[in-house]
Amino acid sequence: MTAEELLLLVEKYSAKNYLPLPVVLARGKGVWVYDVEGNRYMDMLSSYSALNQGHRHPKIIRNLKKQLDRLTLTSRAFHNDQFGPFCQYLCGLAGQEQVLLMNTGAEAVETAIKAARKWGYQKKGVEKDKAEIIVCENNFHGRTTTIVGFSSEPQYREDFGPFSTGFRIIPYDNIEALQQAIFPNTVGFLVEPIQGEAGVIVPKPGFLAQAQEICQANKVLLMLDEIQTGLGRTGKMFCYEYDNIKPDILIIGKALGGGCIPVSGMLASTEIMSVFRPGDHGSTFGGNPLACAIGKAALEVIVEEQLPRRAFENGVYFIEKLRQIKSRHFKEIRGRGLLIGVELKESSGPARPFCERLMKKGILAKETHQQVVRFAPPLVVSKEELDWALERIESVFVE
Ligand SMILES: *Cc1c(COP(=O)(O)O)cnc(C)c1O
């Protein structure tokens, strides 16, 4: 079928909850994808950082195929031989004692919310049904009704209510606001180390360290959503390492699935995790043997290929080169590692037409929040490939 015919099927049969660029992809390898006509593009979105290891990484695909021929699903009603080793490897890597495996990022966030509330009632002595979690303006934690209920983005919420209570919204990167928002019934502070969907908003250095201090002083759990920033993306295995801290609750997903299937998890100490008793929480697919085999390979690739270090070095290089492009459209270039946002001036109009022009030059990037183009290629990208992209980016923004 041609691209036009395939787009017509989508138009007719799919819900319109996305507005994709008009490209129909058929194959992918590493940082490259190919459309149905065979045109090549560099993937500079990486499925919102779910493809840190690149498309179809050989080791991940090898492990996936091996597991496909053995066992794919057991549910947690029974044990499977992939589950324990994956949990052990993941906990070791993250410096946490235990993990609760789920599938999508939003599910792991929901799990963290449940854990923090139950911990609040059972360990902090918060009055029944009064637990409160602090979140930030412009947060993105997923799309469930509970999560969009504490979003500050009107479109995410509109006509999806009524919403669940127990959340207090404060400005991002504002320590005084955090201090003032804490009450005896506060159980957690849920925050992204860098706000990705908000347009790659990087907080001031030391923000997380100060937040941790305040949380500890008030017996409030620091809950970090590293679904997008974690697993090498920002130039460290976890973005919180920049502040030399460790969260009480760590939430990861996206690249944990190695670009193949959804794998997510919530990690914490045994003390926190022990609030979950058999039957309290669950997921039919969470921790399935296929997910565990893929997840372990996905993590091993990040470690073996030193993807955090490469993201750090290539990120410094890429940002520096972007800043050398003299474009009248650029307002600000910011980011860490290979999570980079280029904010365009209001006078240049929205970012979308620029993304369409980038697409015609062979670069797939996506606008976020109207004025920002996000550049987040797979972390396996080489300097030469970045140079290839920079040439084309320059030709779109300097004309
Ligand atoms: C993508 C994302 C989520 C949601 O993950 P899904 O797998 O789409 O449910 C949550 N938090 C952050 C920071 C994300 O980037």
The ligand as an SDF file (V2000), in Angstrom:
LIG
                    3D

 15 15  0  0  0  0  0  0  0  0999 V2000
    6.1240    9.4660   28.9230 C   0  0  0  0  0  0  0  0  0  0  0  0
    6.0760    9.9000   30.3360 C   0  0  0  0  0  0  0  0  0  0  0  0
    5.1440    9.3580   31.2320 C   0  0  0  0  0  0  0  0  0  0  0  0
    4.0490    8.4040   30.8030 C   0  0  0  0  0  0  0  0  0  0  0  0
    4.5270    7.2240   30.2680 O   0  0  0  0  0  0  0  0  0  0  0  0
    3.5350    6.2920   29.3870 P   0  0  0  0  0  0  0  0  0  0  0  0
    4.3280    5.0580   29.1220 O   0  0  0  0  0  0  0  0  0  0  0  0
    3.2040    7.0580   28.1430 O   0  0  0  0  0  0  0  0  0  0  0  0
    2.3360    6.0450   30.2230 O   0  0  0  0  0  0  0  0  0  0  0  0
    5.1970    9.7770   32.5520 C   0  0  0  0  0  0  0  0  0  0  0  0
    6.1140   10.6530   32.9710 N   0  0  0  0  0  0  0  0  0  0  0  0
    7.0250   11.2020   32.1380 C   0  0  0  0  0  0  0  0  0  0  0  0
    8.0290   12.1760   32.6640 C   0  0  0  0  0  0  0  0  0  0  0  0
    7.0260   10.8650   30.7870 C   0  0  0  0  0  0  0  0  0  0  0  0
    7.8990   11.4240   29.9530 O   0  0  0  0  0  0  0  0  0  0  0  0
  1  2  1  0
  2  3  1  0
  2 14  2  0
  3  4  1  0
  3 10  2  0
  4  5  1  0
  5  6  1  0
  6  7  2  0
  6  8  1  0
  6  9  1  0
 10 11  1  0
 11 12  2  0
 12 13  1  0
 12 14  1  0
 14 15  1  0
M  END
$$$$
